[in-house]
Amino acid sequence: MAKKRGNQLYNAAIQDGLRHLVGQRPRLSGLEDYIAKHIDPAKLREVIGGINNHIRQQEKKGKQLSDEDKAKLIYENLANYVASGGVLDRAGQEVILKKSLEGKVSKSALRSLFSRESLDGDKYLDNVVGAFRDVYGLLKTGDYAQRMPELAYAVATIYDLGFLNAAVDVLAQQGLIDERRYRVIKKAVKEKTKVAASAATVAMEKYATQQQAQAKNQQQTQAKKIAASILAVLGAGLLVVSGVNITGNVIGSSFNNFSGMLTGLLFLFAAFLIFIKKK
């Protein structure tokens, strides 16, 4: 049972470390299974043995450690080491960390330049994908993608490019793609990422200004509706007033004629406002 609990602790720490490893490099999102396959068992046993040896040394020095303290030390140190990429084999480090890339490309100035371009492109992609990671998650929580298709397409493109960038590294590490094609694809990924990031921000601005315009139109429509109602009430009031027999003299007759004309104009204006509102 103790061994089973130990294995569960190790596995949990490894999974946590892998999440942090990918979290530090958003372009690797979706490649967790690939990374897990490139954990070197020998390195893993070595680091676990080193952590347990450290615990034994602490106990020999008289430090009292509970089972909870030991579990915490194992979990934190193992997770941190996995997150650093230290347990990856050579292929994993070349693709994920690019640690061996500098040594391999030092044969010529051209390859050295290519290496710097590649690493700069990966750093840029990590920044962009990381910046839009939360936006990508939010778009998947509701029907936002359907309501804002241009934004959804741009953000999804950024994520797809992150995957493509890592996939090309895998092919290159296995020798399945030549340098020229590798360089062309990496450059194209970086440039298209810039275009997609710009398109995403433009789409955000577009949808935001559309919302403002719609709110303004709604306010104007409501104001016209209220004005039309007020004018209609005023017109009805004047009709009532004009129907009252004030006097039979010229002044009364003139007032009735004027109020009748005004009432008609008010009704016409109210009808016009209602027509504009419907339009």
N, C-alpha and C positions, 0 to 999 in steps of 0.2 A: 504493500500500500504506500509505503514511504517513497519507493522508487517511482510509483505511478504519479504521486503528487509532485515529485521532483521533475518528471518529464513534462507534466502539465505546466509547471512553473517555467521551465525552459522554453517550451513552445509559445507560451503567452508572451514571454520577453522577446523572443525572436520575431513574432508577429508585430509587436509594438515597435520594435526597432526597424522593421521593414516599412511600416507606415511612416515613420519619421524620415527614413531614407528617401522615400518617394515624395514626402511632403516638402523636403528641402529642394527637390528637383521636379517641379510640376510637369515638365515635359515627359516624365516617365510614367505618368498616370495611365493605368491599364496594363502595365508590364510587371505587376507584382509577382505573377506566377513565373515569369521568365527569371526575375531576380532570385526568387526562392530556389529555383533549380541550380543556380550558380553559387549557392552557399557551399563552401569547402568544409566537408565533415571534419577533416583533420584540424583545420583552424578553429572550428567550433568546439571540438573536444579540448583543444589547447586553452582556449579562453575560459571555458567552464572550469577546467582543472586549475587554472591560475586564480580564478575567483574563490574556489573552494580552499585552495592553499592559503590565500590571504586570510580567509576566515579562521583557518586552523592556527595561523601565526598569531592572530589577534587573541585567540583563546589561550594560547601558550603564554602570552604576555600578561594573562590574568584578566583580560577584558571579558565581562559577562555578556553573552549574546543570546537572546531568546530565539526561538524558532522563527518568530515574526521578524526579528532583526536580520537573521541570516537570509530569510526569503527576500527581504527588501534589498539587501546588498546584492544578492544574486540577480534579482530581476532588473534593478537599475543599471548595474554594470554590464550585464549581458545585452540589454536593450540598447544602451548607449554605444556599445562596441559594434553591434549589428548596424545601427543607424549610421555609424562612421564608414561602413563599407569594408571594415577590416576582415570580415569572415568570407568575403567573396573570393572566388577563384580568379585566375588570371583573365579569363574571358569576361567575367562579370565586371571586373575592375576596368578593363579596357572600354567596355560599352557604357558602364554606369559612371565610373569615376574618371575615366580617361587617364589614369595614372601611368599606364605603360605607353601611352601614345607618344609622349615626347621622346622617349628612347627609341621608338621605332621610326620616327620621322626625322631623326637627326642626321640621316645619311646625306641629305642634300638641303641646300637653302630653300629650294622650291617646296619640299615637303615640310620644312620647318614653318614656312609662311602659311602653308595649307593648314598646318596644325593650329596655328594661332587663329586663323579665320574660323576653323571649326569650333574651337573652344569659345570664341567670342559669340558665335551664332547660338551655341547651346546656352550660354549665359543669358543672352537676350531672350531666347525662347522661354527659359525658366521664369524670367521677370514678367513677360507678357502673359504666359499661361497662368502663372501664379496670381496675377492681377485680375484675370477674368474667371478664376476658378469658382469663386463664390457666385458670380453672375451665372455661370453655367449651371451650378446647383440650383439656384433660384428659378431658372427657366424650366427646370424639370419638376418643380413642386406643384405646378398648376397648369392652366391653359395659356400661360404667357407666351409660349413658343407659337401657338396658333394665332394669338392676337398681335404679336410682334415678330412676324416671320423674318424680317430683314435682320433684326438684332440676333435672333436665334441662329440664323444661318451663319452670320459672321463669327459668333462665339463658338459654334460647333466646328467651324473651319479651323479656328485657332487650336482647339483640342485635337482635331484630326492631324494637324501639322505637327503637333508635339509627338504624337504616336509615330508618324512617318519619320520624323527626325531620329527617334530612337531605333526604329526598325532598320533604317539605312545603316546605322552604326553596327547593328547585329550582323547584317550582310557583309559589311566591310571586315568585321572581326573574323568572320568565317572564310574570308577570301573569295566571296561570291560576287563582288563588284569591284571594278578597277578604280584607281584613284581619280581619273578624269571624271568619270560618271558620278562618283561619290561627291567630288567637289561641286559639280554642277547641281546635283540634287540638294545638297546642304545650303548652297547659296540661294537656290530657288525657294526653299522652305523659309529661309530668313526673310526674303523679300515679300513672299506671299503673306507671311505672318504680319509684317508691317501694314500691308494693304488691308488685311482682315481686321486688325486692331483699329485702324482708321475708320473702316466701314462700321464697326461696332459703335464707336463714339458718335459718328454721324447719325446712325440710326437712333441712338439714345436721344440725341438733340431733336431729331425729327419727331419722335413720338412725344417728347416732352412739350414741344411747341404746339403740336396738334392738340394735346390735352388742354393747354392754355387757351387756344383759339376756340375749342369747343365750349369751355367754361364761359368765355366772353360772349359767345353767341347765345348761350343759354340765358345769361344775365340780360342781354339786350332783348331777347324774345320775351322774357318775363316782364321787363319794363314796359314793352309795347302792349302786352296783354293788360297790365294794370292801367296804363294810360287810356287804352280803348274802353275799359270798363268804367273808368271815372268819367270820360266824356259821354258815354252812353247814359250814365246816371244823370249827369248834368242836363243832357238833352231831354230826358224824360221829365226832369224837374221843371224845365222851362215850358214844356208842353202843358203841365198841370197849371203852372202860373199863368200862362197865356190864356188858358181856358176860363179863368175866373173873370167875372164881369166887373171890371173896376169902375168905369164910367162910360157914358155914351159919347163923350166929347172927342175932339180931334186927338188929344194927347193919348187917351186910352187906345184909340184906333192905331195910332202910330206905334205905340208900345207893342200891341199885339202883332202888328206886321213885322216889326224888328225882331221880336222874340221868335216868331215863326221862322224867319230867315235864319236866325242864329241856331235854332234847334235843328233845322235841316242841315246846316253846315257841320254842326257837331256830330250828327249821325253819319254824315258822309265821311268825315275825318276818322271817326271810330271804325267805320267799315273798311276804310283804307288801311288803318293800322292792323286790323284783323287779317286783311288780305296779305299784307306784307309779312305778318307773323307766319301765316301758313306757307308762304313762298319760302 
